[in-house]
Amino acid sequence: MSGEAEVTAFLNHLAAERKVAASTQNQALSALLFLYKSARSRVGWLDGLQRATRPPRLPVVLTRDEWSGCSPSCKGVRWLIASLLYGAGLRVMECLRLRVKDVDLGYRQILVRDGKGEKDRVTMMPEKLAAPLAGHLGRVKSLHARDLEAGYGEVSLPYALARKYPRAGYEWPGSTLFRPVTDPRPGGRRDTPPSSL
């Protein structure tokens, strides 16, 4: 069949170099299979195909004893992060990846994107965290505006979203709550410790 090597190379390129999500590569593969099945009678070239895989996720949720041990020593933003880990049942990376648009103060809920098993879920926000989170959002918003004025307020976007929406990394709803931003200028980096936010 003509084009076998090119099609396999294209799908491998999507997975290995473009780092697209597994669902994106699967969609491209399905479209190509449909084309080849309707236009050709056989598709025997799939043996050399490198499939995009979903990374394994290990759960890291605070237990009651761990929360009791760290709660008195945490202050400020570190307390807020630890409170979300325990009170909302978030895993460490789920909490650190939270974006402004994922926090709904009105409904007291948090949208966890790309959590365990690469699935999204909604979890409750403890009532006592609503006011501290609102205050934190205000501080992060002013820091975000200051960073944009200085030329380095962009946040990273998952998978290929940065190519699809080039300006989304600069917009307020996509800003992360707890991670520092990186200065894209040569030699420039802003490592803002969470306690200074």
Accessible surface in RSA format (square Angstrom, percent):
REM  Atomic radii and reference values for relative SASA: ProtOr
REM  Chains: A
REM  Algorithm: Lee & Richards
REM  Probe-radius: 1.40
REM  Slices: 20
REM RES _ NUM      All-atoms   Total-Side   Main-Chain    Non-polar    All polar
REM                ABS   REL    ABS   REL    ABS   REL    ABS   REL    ABS   REL
RES MET A   1    52.38  27.1   4.83   3.2  47.55 113.2  17.14  14.6  35.24  46.7
RES SER A   2    79.00  66.8  62.39  83.3  16.61  38.3  56.81 121.0  22.19  31.1
RES GLY A   3    27.65  34.1   0.00   N/A  27.65  34.1  17.27  47.4  10.38  23.2
RES GLU A   4    46.40  26.6  44.92  34.0   1.48   3.5   9.90  19.2  36.50  29.8
RES ALA A   5    75.80  69.7  61.41  94.8  14.39  32.7  70.27  99.0   5.53  14.7
RES GLU A   6   118.77  68.2 110.42  83.5   8.35  19.9  66.63 128.9  52.14  42.6
RES VAL A   7    17.53  11.5  15.61  14.1   1.92   4.6  17.53  15.2   0.00   0.0
RES THR A   8    19.28  13.7  19.28  19.5   0.00   0.0  16.88  22.7   2.40   3.6
RES ALA A   9    59.50  54.7  49.61  76.6   9.88  22.5  55.49  78.1   4.00  10.6
RES PHE A  10    99.80  49.9  93.91  58.2   5.90  15.3  99.22  60.2   0.59   1.7
RES LEU A  11     0.00   0.0   0.00   0.0   0.00   0.0   0.00   0.0   0.00   0.0
RES ASN A  12    34.51  23.8  34.15  33.0   0.35   0.9  13.44  32.4  21.06  20.4
RES HIS A  13    64.53  35.3  61.54  42.8   2.99   7.7  47.18  48.6  17.35  20.2
RES LEU A  14    19.61  10.9  19.61  14.0   0.00   0.0  19.61  13.8   0.00   0.0
RES ALA A  15    15.62  14.4   2.62   4.0  12.99  29.6   2.79   3.9  12.83  34.0
RES ALA A  16    41.11  37.8  28.41  43.8  12.71  28.9  33.96  47.8   7.16  19.0
RES GLU A  17   125.94  72.3  98.97  74.9  26.97  64.2  38.29  74.1  87.65  71.6
RES ARG A  18    93.95  39.4  87.66  44.7   6.28  15.0  20.94  28.6  73.01  44.3
RES LYS A  19   138.96  67.8 131.89  80.9   7.07  16.8  97.72  88.0  41.24  43.9
RES VAL A  20    15.88  10.4   6.71   6.1   9.17  22.1   6.78   5.9   9.10  24.7
RES ALA A  21    18.88  17.4  16.59  25.6   2.29   5.2  18.20  25.6   0.68   1.8
RES ALA A  22    12.28  11.3   6.02   9.3   6.25  14.2   6.09   8.6   6.19  16.4
RES SER A  23    66.59  56.3  59.16  78.9   7.43  17.1  39.88  84.9  26.71  37.4
RES THR A  24    61.97  44.1  59.00  59.8   2.97   7.1  37.85  50.8  24.12  36.5
RES GLN A  25     0.94   0.5   0.94   0.7   0.00   0.0   0.54   1.2   0.40   0.3
RES ASN A  26    55.43  38.2  54.64  52.8   0.80   1.9  21.31  51.3  34.12  33.0
RES GLN A  27   133.71  74.8 126.94  92.8   6.77  16.1  41.81  89.0  91.90  69.7
RES ALA A  28    23.98  22.0  14.55  22.4   9.43  21.5  23.17  32.6   0.81   2.1
RES LEU A  29    12.94   7.2  12.94   9.3   0.00   0.0  12.94   9.1   0.00   0.0
RES SER A  30    67.20  56.8  60.42  80.6   6.77  15.6  33.46  71.3  33.73  47.3
RES ALA A  31    63.46  58.3  49.11  75.8  14.35  32.7  58.04  81.7   5.42  14.3
RES LEU A  32    36.05  20.1  35.83  25.6   0.22   0.6  36.05  25.3   0.00   0.0
RES LEU A  33    35.43  19.7  35.43  25.3   0.00   0.0  35.43  24.9   0.00   0.0
RES PHE A  34   150.62  75.4 146.11  90.5   4.51  11.7 149.91  90.9   0.71   2.0
RES LEU A  35    98.34  54.8  97.35  69.6   0.99   2.5  98.34  69.1   0.00   0.0
RES TYR A  36    22.04  10.3  21.66  12.3   0.38   1.0   7.57   5.7  14.48  17.8
RES LYS A  37   136.35  66.5 114.50  70.3  21.85  52.0  65.76  59.2  70.59  75.2
RES SER A  38    82.34  69.6  39.60  52.8  42.74  98.5  40.22  85.7  42.11  59.0
RES ALA A  39    71.24  65.5  33.06  51.0  38.18  86.9  42.81  60.3  28.43  75.3
RES ARG A  40   110.53  46.4  99.21  50.6  11.32  27.0  25.95  35.5  84.58  51.3
RES SER A  41   118.83 100.4  74.12  98.9  44.71 103.0  55.93 119.1  62.90  88.1
RES ARG A  42   140.89  59.2 136.32  69.5   4.57  10.9  63.58  86.9  77.31  46.9
RES VAL A  43    33.16  21.8  13.91  12.6  19.25  46.4  14.51  12.6  18.65  50.6
RES GLY A  44    50.40  62.1   0.00   N/A  50.40  62.1  33.56  92.1  16.84  37.7
RES TRP A  45    19.29   7.7   4.66   2.3  14.63  34.3  13.94   7.4   5.35   8.7
RES LEU A  46    61.28  34.1  51.40  36.8   9.88  24.8  51.61  36.2   9.67  26.0
RES ASP A  47   143.36 100.4 107.98 107.5  35.38  83.7  42.69 100.5 100.67 100.4
RES GLY A  48    56.22  69.3   0.00   N/A  56.22  69.3  37.43 102.7  18.79  42.1
RES LEU A  49    24.87  13.8   5.51   3.9  19.36  48.7   5.65   4.0  19.22  51.7
RES GLN A  50    94.16  52.7  86.98  63.6   7.18  17.1  35.34  75.2  58.82  44.6
RES ARG A  51   117.18  49.2 103.90  53.0  13.28  31.6  43.97  60.1  73.22  44.4
RES ALA A  52    22.42  20.6   5.36   8.3  17.06  38.8  10.21  14.4  12.21  32.3
RES THR A  53   115.76  82.3  89.78  91.0  25.98  61.9  62.96  84.6  52.80  79.8
RES ARG A  54   138.00  57.9 116.23  59.3  21.77  51.8  36.81  50.3 101.19  61.3
RES PRO A  55    68.53  49.9  57.36  52.3  11.16  40.6  62.75  51.8   5.78  35.9
RES PRO A  56   129.26  94.2 100.83  91.9  28.43 103.3 112.04  92.5  17.22 107.0
RES ARG A  57    64.25  27.0  43.27  22.1  20.98  50.0  23.05  31.5  41.20  25.0
RES LEU A  58   149.52  83.3 133.30  95.4  16.22  40.8 133.64  93.9  15.88  42.7
RES PRO A  59    77.55  56.5  57.61  52.5  19.94  72.5  58.23  48.1  19.32 120.1
RES VAL A  60    84.26  55.4  78.82  71.4   5.44  13.1  83.05  72.2   1.21   3.3
RES VAL A  61    62.97  41.4  43.68  39.5  19.29  46.5  44.48  38.6  18.49  50.2
RES LEU A  62    42.37  23.6  32.32  23.1  10.06  25.3  32.47  22.8   9.90  26.6
RES THR A  63    76.25  54.2  69.14  70.1   7.11  16.9  72.44  97.3   3.80   5.8
RES ARG A  64   175.99  73.9 170.27  86.8   5.72  13.6  57.06  78.0 118.93  72.1
RES ASP A  65   120.20  84.2 109.73 109.2  10.47  24.8  32.90  77.4  87.29  87.1
RES GLU A  66    90.46  51.9  79.49  60.1  10.97  26.1  38.19  73.9  52.27  42.7
RES TRP A  67    36.61  14.7  36.61  17.7   0.00   0.0  16.11   8.6  20.49  33.2
RES SER A  68    67.61  57.1  51.60  68.9  16.01  36.9  37.90  80.7  29.71  41.6
RES GLY A  69    58.07  71.6   0.00   N/A  58.07  71.6  36.90 101.3  21.17  47.4
RES CYS A  70    38.48  29.1  35.45  39.5   3.02   7.1  32.30  81.8   6.18   6.7
RES SER A  71    29.19  24.7  25.01  33.4   4.18   9.6   6.16  13.1  23.04  32.3
RES PRO A  72    95.99  70.0  72.75  66.3  23.24  84.5  85.20  70.3  10.79  67.0
RES SER A  73    90.68  76.6  58.09  77.5  32.59  75.1  53.02 112.9  37.66  52.8
RES CYS A  74    26.09  19.7  18.20  20.3   7.89  18.5   3.11   7.9  22.98  24.8
RES LYS A  75   151.24  73.8 141.17  86.6  10.08  24.0 114.53 103.1  36.72  39.1
RES GLY A  76    57.34  70.7   0.00   N/A  57.34  70.7  43.74 120.0  13.60  30.5
RES VAL A  77     6.44   4.2   5.17   4.7   1.27   3.1   5.91   5.1   0.53   1.4
RES ARG A  78   115.07  48.3 111.55  56.9   3.52   8.4  46.57  63.7  68.50  41.5
RES TRP A  79    60.29  24.2  60.29  29.2   0.00   0.0  47.44  25.3  12.84  20.8
RES LEU A  80     5.17   2.9   5.17   3.7   0.00   0.0   5.17   3.6   0.00   0.0
RES ILE A  81    24.71  14.1  24.71  18.4   0.00   0.0  24.71  17.8   0.00   0.0
RES ALA A  82     8.44   7.8   7.94  12.2   0.51   1.1   8.29  11.7   0.15   0.4
RES SER A  83     4.82   4.1   2.58   3.4   2.24   5.2   3.67   7.8   1.16   1.6
RES LEU A  84     0.00   0.0   0.00   0.0   0.00   0.0   0.00   0.0   0.00   0.0
RES LEU A  85    16.95   9.4  16.95  12.1   0.00   0.0  16.95  11.9   0.00   0.0
RES TYR A  86    73.64  34.4  59.26  33.7  14.38  37.4  42.82  32.2  30.82  38.0
RES GLY A  87    18.64  23.0   0.00   N/A  18.64  23.0  15.21  41.7   3.43   7.7
RES ALA A  88     3.64   3.3   0.00   0.0   3.64   8.3   0.80   1.1   2.84   7.5
RES GLY A  89    28.75  35.5   0.00   N/A  28.75  35.5  21.10  57.9   7.65  17.1
RES LEU A  90     0.00   0.0   0.00   0.0   0.00   0.0   0.00   0.0   0.00   0.0
RES ARG A  91    45.04  18.9  45.04  23.0   0.00   0.0  13.79  18.8  31.25  18.9
RES VAL A  92    56.36  37.1  55.74  50.5   0.62   1.5  55.90  48.6   0.46   1.2
RES MET A  93    84.04  43.5  82.68  54.7   1.36   3.2  64.16  54.5  19.88  26.3
RES GLU A  94    14.93   8.6   8.96   6.8   5.97  14.2  12.25  23.7   2.67   2.2
RES CYS A  95     0.05   0.0   0.05   0.1   0.00   0.0   0.05   0.1   0.00   0.0
RES LEU A  96    46.81  26.1  46.81  33.5   0.00   0.0  46.81  32.9   0.00   0.0
RES ARG A  97    96.92  40.7  90.41  46.1   6.52  15.5  37.60  51.4  59.32  36.0
RES LEU A  98     3.36   1.9   2.21   1.6   1.14   2.9   3.28   2.3   0.08   0.2
RES ARG A  99    30.53  12.8  30.53  15.6   0.00   0.0   4.66   6.4  25.87  15.7
RES VAL A 100    17.96  11.8  15.10  13.7   2.86   6.9  15.10  13.1   2.86   7.8
RES LYS A 101   111.96  54.6  79.65  48.9  32.31  76.9  39.08  35.2  72.87  77.6
RES ASP A 102     5.76   4.0   3.23   3.2   2.54   6.0   0.84   2.0   4.92   4.9
RES VAL A 103    15.94  10.5   0.00   0.0  15.94  38.4   0.00   0.0  15.94  43.2
RES ASP A 104    52.80  37.0  48.28  48.1   4.52  10.7  20.62  48.5  32.19  32.1
RES LEU A 105    47.67  26.5  43.94  31.4   3.73   9.4  44.01  30.9   3.65   9.8
RES GLY A 106    70.35  86.8   0.00   N/A  70.35  86.8  39.86 109.4  30.49  68.3
RES TYR A 107   172.95  80.7 151.60  86.3  21.35  55.6 107.25  80.6  65.70  81.0
RES ARG A 108    82.71  34.7  79.07  40.3   3.64   8.7  27.59  37.7  55.12  33.4
RES GLN A 109    64.87  36.3  64.79  47.4   0.08   0.2   6.20  13.2  58.67  44.5
RES ILE A 110     0.14   0.1   0.03   0.0   0.10   0.2   0.14   0.1   0.00   0.0
RES LEU A 111    49.16  27.4  47.96  34.3   1.20   3.0  47.96  33.7   1.20   3.2
RES VAL A 112     1.52   1.0   1.00   0.9   0.51   1.2   1.52   1.3   0.00   0.0
RES ARG A 113   101.66  42.7  87.77  44.7  13.90  33.1  35.42  48.4  66.25  40.2
RES ASP A 114    39.85  27.9  36.02  35.9   3.82   9.0  22.95  54.0  16.89  16.8
RES GLY A 115     1.86   2.3   0.00   N/A   1.86   2.3   1.86   5.1   0.00   0.0
RES LYS A 116   104.71  51.1  94.29  57.9  10.42  24.8  51.53  46.4  53.18  56.6
RES GLY A 117    36.58  45.1   0.00   N/A  36.58  45.1  33.47  91.8   3.11   7.0
RES GLU A 118    40.90  23.5  18.12  13.7  22.78  54.2   4.66   9.0  36.24  29.6
RES LYS A 119   146.37  71.4 140.51  86.2   5.86  13.9  87.46  78.7  58.91  62.7
RES ASP A 120    88.14  61.7  61.70  61.4  26.44  62.5  19.97  47.0  68.17  68.0
RES ARG A 121    78.52  33.0  70.45  35.9   8.07  19.2  60.20  82.3  18.32  11.1
RES VAL A 122    89.53  58.9  60.36  54.6  29.18  70.3  60.36  52.4  29.18  79.1
RES THR A 123    21.91  15.6  15.37  15.6   6.54  15.6   9.95  13.4  11.96  18.1
RES MET A 124   118.45  61.3 112.37  74.4   6.08  14.5 104.79  89.1  13.66  18.1
RES MET A 125     6.51   3.4   0.00   0.0   6.51  15.5   0.00   0.0   6.51   8.6
RES PRO A 126    28.21  20.6  20.71  18.9   7.51  27.3  28.21  23.3   0.00   0.0
RES GLU A 127   119.03  68.3 106.18  80.3  12.86  30.6  64.78 125.3  54.25  44.3
RES LYS A 128   143.12  69.8 122.59  75.2  20.52  48.9  88.20  79.4  54.92  58.5
RES LEU A 129     1.37   0.8   1.37   1.0   0.00   0.0   1.37   1.0   0.00   0.0
RES ALA A 130     9.29   8.5   8.13  12.5   1.17   2.7   8.47  11.9   0.83   2.2
RES ALA A 131    79.40  73.0  63.34  97.7  16.07  36.5  70.50  99.3   8.91  23.6
RES PRO A 132    45.94  33.5  32.62  29.7  13.33  48.4  44.63  36.8   1.32   8.2
RES LEU A 133     0.02   0.0   0.02   0.0   0.00   0.0   0.02   0.0   0.00   0.0
RES ALA A 134    46.26  42.5  35.81  55.3  10.45  23.8  37.00  52.1   9.26  24.5
RES GLY A 135    33.13  40.9   0.00   N/A  33.13  40.9  29.83  81.8   3.30   7.4
RES HIS A 136     0.00   0.0   0.00   0.0   0.00   0.0   0.00   0.0   0.00   0.0
RES LEU A 137    22.85  12.7  22.32  16.0   0.53   1.3  22.62  15.9   0.24   0.6
RES GLY A 138    43.03  53.1   0.00   N/A  43.03  53.1  35.05  96.2   7.98  17.9
RES ARG A 139   118.69  49.8 111.52  56.8   7.17  17.1  59.05  80.7  59.63  36.1
RES VAL A 140    10.12   6.7   9.59   8.7   0.53   1.3   9.95   8.6   0.17   0.5
RES LYS A 141   111.10  54.2 110.95  68.1   0.15   0.4  61.87  55.7  49.23  52.4
RES SER A 142    67.68  57.2  57.25  76.4  10.43  24.0  48.18 102.6  19.50  27.3
RES LEU A 143    23.10  12.9  23.10  16.5   0.00   0.0  23.10  16.2   0.00   0.0
RES HIS A 144    17.02   9.3  13.50   9.4   3.53   9.0  12.06  12.4   4.96   5.8
RES ALA A 145    48.96  45.0  45.97  70.9   2.99   6.8  48.17  67.8   0.79   2.1
RES ARG A 146   137.29  57.6 133.65  68.1   3.64   8.7  64.13  87.6  73.16  44.3
RES ASP A 147     4.40   3.1   4.22   4.2   0.18   0.4   0.33   0.8   4.07   4.1
RES LEU A 148    69.54  38.7  52.06  37.2  17.48  43.9  52.71  37.0  16.83  45.3
RES GLU A 149   153.23  88.0 113.88  86.2  39.35  93.7  51.39  99.4 101.84  83.1
RES ALA A 150    44.49  40.9  26.36  40.7  18.13  41.3  38.41  54.1   6.09  16.1
RES GLY A 151    43.07  53.1   0.00   N/A  43.07  53.1  31.03  85.2  12.04  27.0
RES TYR A 152    29.44  13.7  29.28  16.7   0.15   0.4   7.97   6.0  21.47  26.5
RES GLY A 153     0.58   0.7   0.00   N/A   0.58   0.7   0.26   0.7   0.33   0.7
RES GLU A 154    62.85  36.1  55.97  42.3   6.87  16.4  10.56  20.4  52.28  42.7
RES VAL A 155    12.05   7.9   6.20   5.6   5.85  14.1  10.87   9.4   1.18   3.2
RES SER A 156    93.72  79.2  74.89  99.9  18.84  43.4  54.37 115.8  39.35  55.1
RES LEU A 157    33.95  18.9  14.04  10.0  19.91  50.1  15.25  10.7  18.70  50.3
RES PRO A 158    59.12  43.1  47.90  43.7  11.21  40.8  58.52  48.3   0.59   3.7
RES TYR A 159   103.19  48.2  72.03  41.0  31.16  81.1  71.49  53.7  31.70  39.1
RES ALA A 160    28.31  26.0  24.34  37.6   3.98   9.1  25.85  36.4   2.46   6.5
RES LEU A 161    71.27  39.7  70.60  50.5   0.67   1.7  70.73  49.7   0.54   1.5
RES ALA A 162    49.61  45.6  43.04  66.4   6.57  14.9  43.65  61.5   5.97  15.8
RES ARG A 163   117.80  49.5  91.19  46.5  26.62  63.4  68.02  93.0  49.79  30.2
RES LYS A 164   141.30  68.9 114.08  70.0  27.22  64.8  71.50  64.4  69.80  74.4
RES TYR A 165   113.22  52.9 110.51  62.9   2.71   7.0  81.53  61.3  31.69  39.1
RES PRO A 166    93.66  68.3  80.80  73.7  12.86  46.8  82.84  68.4  10.82  67.2
RES ARG A 167   152.60  64.1 151.45  77.2   1.16   2.8  70.31  96.1  82.30  49.9
RES ALA A 168    25.78  23.7  23.06  35.6   2.72   6.2  23.28  32.8   2.49   6.6
RES GLY A 169     0.49   0.6   0.00   N/A   0.49   0.6   0.18   0.5   0.30   0.7
RES TYR A 170    56.62  26.4  53.29  30.3   3.32   8.7  25.30  19.0  31.32  38.6
RES GLU A 171    94.55  54.3  89.45  67.7   5.10  12.1  32.55  63.0  62.00  50.6
RES TRP A 172    54.25  21.8  50.15  24.3   4.11   9.6  37.43  20.0  16.82  27.3
RES PRO A 173    66.94  48.8  66.65  60.8   0.29   1.1  66.94  55.3   0.00   0.0
RES GLY A 174     7.83   9.7   0.00   N/A   7.83   9.7   6.20  17.0   1.64   3.7
RES SER A 175     3.74   3.2   3.74   5.0   0.00   0.0   3.69   7.9   0.05   0.1
RES THR A 176    19.23  13.7  13.05  13.2   6.17  14.7  10.24  13.8   8.99  13.6
RES LEU A 177     1.40   0.8   0.00   0.0   1.40   3.5   0.25   0.2   1.15   3.1
RES PHE A 178     3.28   1.6   0.08   0.1   3.20   8.3   0.26   0.2   3.02   8.7
RES ARG A 179   111.27  46.7 101.97  52.0   9.30  22.1  13.61  18.6  97.65  59.2
RES PRO A 180    57.13  41.6  35.75  32.6  21.39  77.7  40.20  33.2  16.94 105.3
RES VAL A 181    21.38  14.1  16.35  14.8   5.02  12.1  19.76  17.2   1.62   4.4
RES THR A 182    68.22  48.5  61.56  62.4   6.66  15.9  43.95  59.0  24.26  36.7
RES ASP A 183    13.51   9.5   9.85   9.8   3.65   8.6   0.90   2.1  12.61  12.6
RES PRO A 184    85.13  62.0  48.71  44.4  36.41 132.4  59.78  49.4  25.34 157.5
RES ARG A 185   121.42  51.0 114.94  58.6   6.47  15.4  63.68  87.0  57.74  35.0
RES PRO A 186   139.01 101.3 105.46  96.1  33.55 122.0 117.51  97.0  21.50 133.6
RES GLY A 187    92.63 114.2   0.00   N/A  92.63 114.2  46.80 128.4  45.84 102.7
RES GLY A 188    23.24  28.7   0.00   N/A  23.24  28.7  16.39  45.0   6.85  15.3
RES ARG A 189   150.28  63.1 116.64  59.5  33.64  80.1  50.90  69.6  99.37  60.2
RES ARG A 190    55.94  23.5  51.53  26.3   4.41  10.5  22.80  31.2  33.13  20.1
RES ASP A 191    88.04  61.7  65.07  64.8  22.97  54.3  34.53  81.3  53.51  53.4
RES THR A 192    16.81  12.0  11.67  11.8   5.14  12.2  12.54  16.8   4.26   6.4
RES PRO A 193    71.15  51.9  64.20  58.5   6.96  25.3  70.89  58.5   0.27   1.7
RES PRO A 194    35.54  25.9  35.54  32.4   0.00   0.0  35.54  29.3   0.00   0.0
RES SER A 195    72.87  61.6  45.08  60.2  27.79  64.0  27.39  58.3  45.49  63.7
RES SER A 196    72.83  61.5  37.11  49.5  35.72  82.3  45.11  96.1  27.71  38.8
RES LEU A 197    29.38  16.4   7.09   5.1  22.29  56.0  18.30  12.9  11.07  29.8
END  Absolute sums over single chains surface
CHAIN  1 A    11891.5       9444.9       2446.6       7132.3       4759.3
END  Absolute sums over all chains
TOTAL         11891.5       9444.9       2446.6       7132.3       4759.3
